[in-house]
Amino acid sequence: MRFEFKPSFDRSVKSLSPSVKQEVKELCLHLVDVLSREKDLSGGLGLKNVRKNFWEIRKGLKLRVLFRWKADNIDFILAGTHDDIKKYLRT
């Protein structure tokens, strides 16, 4: 499986506080482990298909990471809130 962080993801993470950046990093690493079948999705995390090839993983109610999953390719697109994800998908 191939994982790529898109420029839009890097831009979305840049403005976050250091503690939230760390949470995003841990969330992405956990997703990689889950998709590689090395771990199960742990409690408090949610994985949801939001549109055709677009998925989100969330931690709690505020922090979400949007990614595109096609075959063996995972492209991390955006880190943010529920509203940030909705706004991105509208464009």
N, CA, C and O of each residue as an XYZ file, in Angstrom:
364
protein
N       0.845     -1.173      0.000
C       0.000      0.000      0.000
C       0.895      1.242      0.000
O       1.901      1.287      0.708
N       0.528      2.236     -0.788
C       1.296      3.475     -0.911
C       0.539      4.619     -0.246
O      -0.663      4.780     -0.456
N       1.245      5.412      0.555
C       0.647      6.542      1.256
C       1.323      7.827      0.805
O       2.548      7.891      0.699
N       0.507      8.865      0.536
C       1.054     10.148      0.099
C       0.330     11.287      0.811
O      -0.891     11.266      0.968
N       1.100     12.274      1.236
C       0.538     13.467      1.862
C       0.511     14.576      0.826
O       1.561     15.042      0.384
N      -0.672     14.998      0.440
C      -0.853     16.031     -0.583
C      -0.498     17.409     -0.013
O      -0.532     17.602      1.202
N      -0.158     18.366     -0.885
C       0.141     19.732     -0.421
C      -1.021     20.352      0.373
O      -0.788     21.109      1.316
N      -2.251     20.039      0.002
C      -3.401     20.573      0.741
C      -3.403     20.071      2.181
O      -3.818     20.793      3.088
N      -2.949     18.851      2.396
C      -2.853     18.305      3.749
C      -1.794     19.066      4.544
O      -2.022     19.462      5.687
N      -0.635     19.263      3.920
C       0.442     19.994      4.595
C      -0.004     21.401      4.972
O       0.299     21.873      6.068
N      -0.722     22.079      4.072
C      -1.210     23.428      4.361
C      -2.206     23.413      5.518
O      -2.179     24.301      6.370
N      -3.080     22.414      5.552
C      -4.097     22.363      6.606
C      -3.478     22.090      7.978
O      -3.997     22.558      8.991
N      -2.401     21.357      8.022
C      -1.744     21.022      9.285
C      -0.875     22.183      9.779
O      -0.692     22.365     10.983
N      -0.351     22.955      8.847
C       0.583     24.042      9.179
C       0.014     25.027     10.207
O       0.744     25.512     11.072
N      -1.274     25.320     10.113
C      -1.873     26.326     10.997
C      -2.333     25.773     12.347
O      -2.819     26.530     13.187
N      -2.187     24.477     12.564
C      -2.646     23.865     13.815
C      -1.626     24.049     14.928
O      -0.440     24.256     14.669
N      -2.092     23.974     16.153
C      -1.194     24.075     17.305
C      -0.308     22.821     17.364
O      -0.672     21.786     16.807
N       0.836     22.907     18.026
C       1.729     21.744     18.116
C       1.053     20.499     18.694
O       1.312     19.389     18.228
N       0.200     20.664     19.689
C      -0.455     19.490     20.290
C      -1.434     18.850     19.308
O      -1.547     17.625     19.255
N      -2.140     19.667     18.533
C      -3.084     19.136     17.550
C      -2.318     18.500     16.390
O      -2.752     17.481     15.852
N      -1.192     19.084     16.001
C      -0.346     18.480     14.961
C       0.074     17.080     15.381
O       0.079     16.157     14.566
N       0.424     16.923     16.650
C       0.822     15.612     17.165
C      -0.344     14.630     17.094
O      -0.155     13.466     16.740
N      -1.544     15.090     17.427
C      -2.731     14.231     17.340
C      -2.983     13.795     15.901
O      -3.322     12.638     15.654
N      -2.818     14.718     14.948
C      -3.010     14.394     13.528
C      -1.988     13.350     13.098
O      -2.326     12.394     12.400
N      -0.741     13.534     13.514
C       0.309     12.576     13.172
C      -0.034     11.189     13.714
O       0.076     10.193     12.998
N      -0.448     11.128     14.977
C      -0.799      9.845     15.581
C      -1.998      9.213     14.889
O      -2.044      7.997     14.703
N      -2.961     10.034     14.511
C      -4.153      9.538     13.817
C      -3.782      8.943     12.462
O      -4.266      7.871     12.099
N      -2.927      9.634     11.719
C      -2.487      9.133     10.410
C      -1.698      7.839     10.550
O      -1.898      6.900      9.780
N      -0.807      7.788     11.525
C      -0.024      6.567     11.743
C      -0.919      5.400     12.137
O      -0.697      4.269     11.703
N      -1.923      5.670     12.954
C      -2.856      4.615     13.349
C      -3.638      4.116     12.129
O      -3.858      2.915     11.977
N      -4.053      5.038     11.268
C      -4.769      4.645     10.052
C      -3.896      3.757      9.162
O      -4.375      2.763      8.616
N      -2.627      4.113      9.017
C      -1.701      3.299      8.227
C      -1.638      1.886      8.801
O      -1.672      0.908      8.054
N      -1.547      1.779     10.124
C      -1.508      0.464     10.766
C      -2.800     -0.313     10.546
O      -2.770     -1.521     10.307
N      -3.933      0.377     10.626
C      -5.234     -0.285     10.432
C      -5.359     -0.790      8.997
O      -5.760     -1.931      8.769
N      -5.014      0.062      8.030
C      -5.152     -0.332      6.628
C      -4.128     -1.380      6.216
O      -4.356     -2.135      5.271
N      -3.008     -1.430      6.916
C      -2.001     -2.458      6.661
C      -2.349     -3.753      7.395
O      -1.615     -4.739      7.318
N      -3.466     -3.735      8.098
C      -3.980     -4.876      8.846
C      -3.074     -5.299      9.999
O      -3.059     -6.465     10.393
N      -2.318     -4.336     10.537
C      -1.474     -4.624     11.679
C      -2.189     -4.355     12.994
O      -1.812     -4.900     14.032
N      -3.232     -3.507     12.953
C      -3.991     -3.170     14.152
C      -5.463     -3.053     13.801
O      -5.829     -2.876     12.639
N      -6.306     -3.156     14.831
C      -7.724     -2.880     14.681
C      -7.964     -1.410     14.999
O      -7.148     -0.766     15.659
N      -9.084     -0.888     14.527
C      -9.461      0.488     14.839
C      -9.766      0.562     16.323
O     -10.643     -0.149     16.813
N      -9.052      1.412     17.040
C      -9.226      1.472     18.491
C     -10.420      2.326     18.874
O     -10.948      3.082     18.059
N     -10.834      2.197     20.109
C     -11.976      2.945     20.620
C     -11.742      4.442     20.545
O     -10.619      4.914     20.722
N     -12.797      5.181     20.284
C     -12.703      6.630     20.186
C     -12.379      7.130     18.800
O     -12.447      8.331     18.538
N     -12.024      6.216     17.901
C     -11.733      6.592     16.522
C     -12.850      6.099     15.620
O     -13.434      5.041     15.855
N     -13.139      6.872     14.592
C     -14.171      6.472     13.652
C     -13.652      6.545     12.236
O     -12.878      7.440     11.897
N     -14.071      5.607     11.407
C     -13.693      5.559     10.000
C     -14.978      5.553      9.193
O     -15.852      4.717      9.423
N     -15.102      6.484      8.241
C     -16.360      6.633      7.517
C     -16.099      6.961      6.057
O     -15.231      7.771      5.734
N     -16.864      6.320      5.178
C     -16.839      6.654      3.756
C     -17.769      7.846      3.545
O     -18.977      7.731      3.750
N     -17.214      8.996      3.133
C     -18.020     10.202      2.991
C     -18.469     10.452      1.556
O     -19.447     11.163      1.328
N     -17.774      9.883      0.604
C     -18.134     10.002     -0.803
C     -17.253      9.048     -1.598
O     -16.063      8.921     -1.306
N     -17.802      8.390     -2.575
C     -17.117      7.415     -3.418
C     -15.749      6.984     -2.886
O     -15.689      6.051     -2.086
N     -14.651      7.619     -3.292
C     -13.313      7.220     -2.847
C     -12.789      8.056     -1.689
O     -11.634      7.904     -1.294
N     -13.616      8.931     -1.143
C     -13.192      9.800     -0.049
C     -13.649      9.232      1.287
O     -14.808      8.852      1.456
N     -12.724      9.182      2.223
C     -12.963      8.654      3.560
C     -12.466      9.657      4.581
O     -11.644     10.523      4.281
N     -12.980      9.524      5.791
C     -12.442     10.322      6.891
C     -12.228      9.420      8.087
O     -12.975      8.471      8.326
N     -11.202      9.741      8.817
C     -10.977      9.115     10.106
C     -11.043     10.252     11.112
O     -10.535     11.346     10.870
N     -11.673      9.975     12.235
C     -11.840     11.043     13.210
C     -11.459     10.554     14.591
O     -11.520      9.368     14.915
N     -11.063     11.535     15.385
C     -10.764     11.284     16.796
C     -11.636     12.250     17.565
O     -11.440     13.463     17.496
N     -12.586     11.726     18.287
C     -13.526     12.581     18.997
C     -14.442     13.293     18.019
O     -14.694     12.801     16.919
N     -14.934     14.439     18.420
C     -15.867     15.163     17.566
C     -15.192     16.239     16.726
O     -15.755     16.664     15.716
N     -14.009     16.689     17.111
C     -13.404     17.831     16.439
C     -12.388     17.482     15.361
O     -12.424     18.063     14.276
N     -11.500     16.563     15.628
C     -10.372     16.306     14.739
C     -10.711     15.250     13.691
O     -11.103     14.132     14.025
N     -10.557     15.621     12.415
C     -10.831     14.706     11.315
C      -9.728     14.799     10.270
O      -9.123     15.854     10.081
N      -9.477     13.695      9.601
C      -8.520     13.656      8.498
C      -9.240     13.053      7.300
O      -9.786     11.952      7.368
N      -9.225     13.803      6.203
C      -9.847     13.353      4.958
C      -8.774     12.715      4.091
O      -7.677     13.254      3.947
N      -9.099     11.560      3.513
C      -8.167     10.906      2.608
C      -8.923     10.233      1.476
O     -10.102      9.897      1.597
N      -8.201     10.044      0.360
C      -8.765      9.351     -0.804
C      -8.136      7.963     -0.838
O      -6.917      7.817     -0.748
N      -8.993      6.942     -0.970
C      -8.546      5.554     -0.955
C      -8.943      4.922     -2.278
O     -10.126      4.693     -2.532
N      -7.965      4.642     -3.115
C      -8.186      4.002     -4.414
C      -7.219      2.841     -4.537
O      -6.004      3.037     -4.571
N      -7.749      1.648     -4.604
C      -6.945      0.428     -4.717
C      -5.895      0.395     -3.601
O      -6.245      0.317     -2.423
N      -4.624      0.455     -3.964
C      -3.550      0.409     -2.970
C      -2.944      1.774     -2.696
O      -1.835      1.860     -2.167
N      -3.651      2.845     -3.045
C      -3.151      4.203     -2.850
C      -4.005      4.957     -1.841
O      -5.230      4.998     -1.949
N      -3.341      5.549     -0.867
C      -3.999      6.405      0.120
C      -3.372      7.784     -0.005
O      -2.164      7.941      0.170
N      -4.199      8.789     -0.312
C      -3.750     10.175     -0.403
C      -4.388     10.967      0.732
O      -5.605     11.151      0.759
N      -3.563     11.434      1.669
C      -4.067     12.280      2.745
C      -4.290     13.672      2.173
O      -3.378     14.259      1.591
N      -5.508     14.206      2.336
C      -5.897     15.441      1.666
C      -6.033     16.618      2.614
O      -5.589     17.721      2.293
N      -6.643     16.405      3.784
C      -6.972     17.532      4.638
C      -7.099     17.082      6.087
O      -7.586     15.987      6.368
N      -6.657     17.938      7.001
C      -6.879     17.727      8.430
C      -7.650     18.933      8.937
O      -7.280     20.073      8.654
N      -8.716     18.690      9.684
C      -9.498     19.808     10.194
C     -10.765     19.361     10.886
O     -10.862     18.241     11.387
N     -11.734     20.259     10.903
C     -13.009     20.001     11.562
C     -14.007     19.402     10.570
O     -13.725     19.270      9.379
N     -15.158     19.051     11.085
C     -16.242     18.552     10.246
C     -16.599     19.572      9.166
O     -16.796     19.210      8.007
N     -16.681     20.842      9.548
C     -17.008     21.898      8.586
C     -15.927     22.056      7.526
O     -16.241     22.306      6.362
N     -14.662     21.914      7.904
C     -13.563     21.990      6.933
C     -13.689     20.895      5.882
O     -13.480     21.134      4.692
N     -14.031     19.700      6.330
C     -14.184     18.561      5.414
C     -15.361     18.801      4.466
O     -15.243     18.590      3.258
N     -16.492     19.242      5.015
C     -17.672     19.520      4.184
C     -17.364     20.586      3.141
O     -17.757     20.459      1.981
N     -16.660     21.640      3.556
C     -16.320     22.730      2.646
C     -15.427     22.215      1.515
O     -15.634     22.571      0.355
N     -14.452     21.394      1.836
C     -13.556     20.838      0.823
C     -14.330     19.984     -0.175
O     -14.094     20.071     -1.380
N     -15.243     19.170      0.313
C     -15.982     18.252     -0.566
C     -16.976     18.992     -1.463
O     -17.353     18.485     -2.519
N     -17.398     20.174     -1.053
C     -18.315     20.971     -1.889
C     -17.633     21.540     -3.115
O     -18.286     21.796     -4.126
N     -16.330     21.741     -3.038
C     -15.609     22.369     -4.162
C     -15.312     21.394     -5.258
O     -14.714     21.764     -6.268
